[in-house]
């Protein structure tokens, strides 16, 4: 059973939502990033979503843009991200999903990218700027390598496109709960339960909800309707706040992640 499917199945069995934690790989430097990932795993997250640092992260708000910039300035390349994954995989069976922009996948060859990701221990790929009409090559390479693909659905996605988007995914559907870019919000978006009901008419895959989720209460509210909850900017912001004392980053992340994970139960 693929690791991603197993994580969602276990969460469902335990009557909770799976918790997906996003970090930008290499932020603010390789060693601190590895410690941060270890902290996430120790805190009980179900899936680790690693952003590959990119110079033009158009779907990301300022917090994640700055994380990407810090990682790039510290010398983290796609090759170093694969090294980070290998170190994580040597210690843990946690599902790992790459969060990437298509240029990073395409520039050295799609099959080459997917094979390298598989060899390192990556389980799935979320390619933010790749529409389903242009995703056939990546989808074929992922299927050949036994890797999952993740597809994005937005609040503005019409029913006429949902079937095609759902068909391009094998791991899970990522519902972007609000328009705009990533970032911490004071309140979760409205109408999420209805949106998930609409998406489920087109897929049997798990649906995770992200964008704007930042507190344990947010997680709990989302978990009532979704199969998974994604938190990114709230965690990345902790890294930003502790840049002057990087030894504090992993413990602070561990504390925050444990609190967020505690909100995933449906009881």
N, C-alpha and C positions, 0 to 999 in steps of 0.2 A: 504494500500500500504506500503510495506517495506520502512523504512527510506532511505536506500541506493538508491533504485530505484527512490524514490521521489526526492532525491537530484540531481540525474542525469537528471531527467525529468524537474525539475525547471531550471537547467542550460541550457538545450537545448531550453526550451521555451524562455529564456532570451538571446539566441544566444551567449553563452559563454561556456567555458569548466568548469566543476566542479573542485574546488581546494581541493586537499587532502593534509593535513598537517600531517607529521609524527613527533612524539616526543617519546622518551623513557620514559615510565611511571616511576615516582619516581626519575627522574634526575633533580637536584642533591640531592633532598630530597623530602619527600612527600608533604609538604606544598608549597614549591616553584613549584613543578610539577603541583599541582592543580591550582596555580595562573597562570602558563604558559598555561595550557589548557583553562582556562577562557579567557586569552588574545587572544588565537587563535580563540575562538568562537566569541568574541567581534569584531575581525578584519574581520569577514565575511567568514572564511573558510567553505567549504561545508561538508567535511567529516574529522573526526579526527581519525588518525591511531596511535594507541598506541602500542609501542613495549613492550613486557614483558621482563624485564631484564633477561639475560641468560649469563652463564659463557663462552660459546663458540659460539658466534654469527658469524658463518663462512661466511655469505653473506654480512657482514657489513665491511666497511672500518674503519679506525682508529677513526674517529670522533664519530661514533655510538658505536664502541667497548668501548670507554672511557665512553660514556654516560651510557652504561649498567653497567660498572664497578662502576661508581659513585652511581648508584641506588642500586646496590647490597650492596655496602659498607655502605650505609645509612640505610640498613635493610629492603629494599623493597622486598617483596616476592610476589608470585602470589596472595595470599590472600589480601595483601595490594593493589595490582593493582585493584582487584575487588572492594575494598573499594573506591579507587579513582574513578572508573567508577560510582559507586553508587552516589557519591557526584556530579559528573558532570551531571548524569541523573536527579537528583533532581532539577537541574536548567535549563536544556537544552534538546531539542529533536534532537540535532545534531547526525547524524549517527556516530557510533563508531565501528572501525574495529580493532581487535587484530592482531598484527604482531608478530608471535610466531614461535619458533622452535618446532618440533613435540615432542621432549622429554618432554616438559612442558605440552603438551596436553595428552600424553600417560601415564605418570608416575603414575597418580592417577586415571586413567580410562577416556576414551574418553567421554562417556556419562556424567560422573560426571563433567568433565571440561565444556562441552557444556551447561549443565543445570545451572551450577554456573554462566557462562558467560551470559546466557539469563536472569537469575534472577537479575543480576547486571545492565543489560541494554545494553549489547554488541549486535551489529547488525550483525556482520560478522567476519570471521576468514580467515586470510592469513597465511598459514603454509608453511614457506619457503622451508623446506627440505623434503616435503612430495610429492612424485611423484604420478600422477593420478592412476597408477597401484596399489598403496597401500592406496588410499584415501577413499575407500568404507566405512569403519567404521565411519570415521569422517563425510563424506557426509551424511550418513544415520542419524547420531545423529543430525547433523545440520538441516536436513529437518524435522525431528521429532520435533525439538524445534523451527521451524520457523526462523532459522538463515541462513544467507547467507554464502557462501564460495567464496573465491577469488583465482584465479589461476594465476600463473606466466608463461609468455611466454618470451623467450630470443631471441636475434638476431640469435642464432645458432639453434633454434628449427626447425626441419624439418617439412614439410607438413604432413608427415606420423604420426606425434605425435600431431598435432594441434587439430584434431577432438577430441581425447581423453582428452586432456587438457581442451579444451573448455567445454566438457561435464561434467567435474568435478566441474565447477563453476556455481554459481547461482546469485552472486552479480555483479561482473565485472571482466574483465581480466586486469591484471597488466602487461603491457609490459615493460620489463627491457631493456631500450634503448641502453645499451652498455654492453659489456662483462666485467667481473670483479665484484668488490664489490661496495657498496654504497660510495658516496663521492662527494664533490663539484668539478665541472669541469669548465674550461674557456669557452668551447663551447659545444653545444648540439651535439648528435650523428647525423650522416648523414643517409639519407634513411628512416627516420621515417614514412613519409607519405606512402611510398610503403610498408613498413612492416605492417602498420595498415590495408592497403587495403588487404593484403594477409590474415591477421588474420580474417578480417570480412567475409571472404568466409566461415568460420567455426563457426561463432557465431553471434547472434544478441544482445549480451550483450554489455554494454558500455565498452570502452577500455580506461584505464588510463595509462599514460606514466610517468615513474620515472627513477631514477638513473642519477645523474650528472646535474640536473636542479637546478640552483641557483640564477638566476636573473629574474627581471620582463621581460626583453627582451626574455630570454629563455622560460618563461611561455607563452608569447604571440606567439612565433613561434610554440610551441607545440600545443597550443590551436587551431590553425588554422586547425589541422588535427585530434586531439584526443578529446575524450569525457571528459577526465579528465587529470589533471596534478598533479603529486605527488612531493612535495618538503620535504626533510627530513634533510640531513646533513647541508644544509645552515642554517636551523633553529636551529638545535642542536648545531651548532658551536657558535651561539649567547650565548647559555647557558654557554658553555665552556669559552667564553671570559669575562663573568661577574661573575665568581665564587667568586671573592674577594668582590663583592657587590651584593649579591643575590636579594636585593630589586630592582635592575635595570633589572633583567632578564625579568620579565613579560612586563614592558613597552617597552623594546628593541624588544622583540618578536612581540608585537602588532604592532609596527611601521614597522618592516620588513614584517610581514605577510600581512598587509594592502597594502603595495606596491606590493607584489607578486600577491595578489588577483586581483589587478587592471589590471594585465596583461592578465587575462583570457578572456576578451572580443574579439569578432571576427569582430567588426565593423571597 
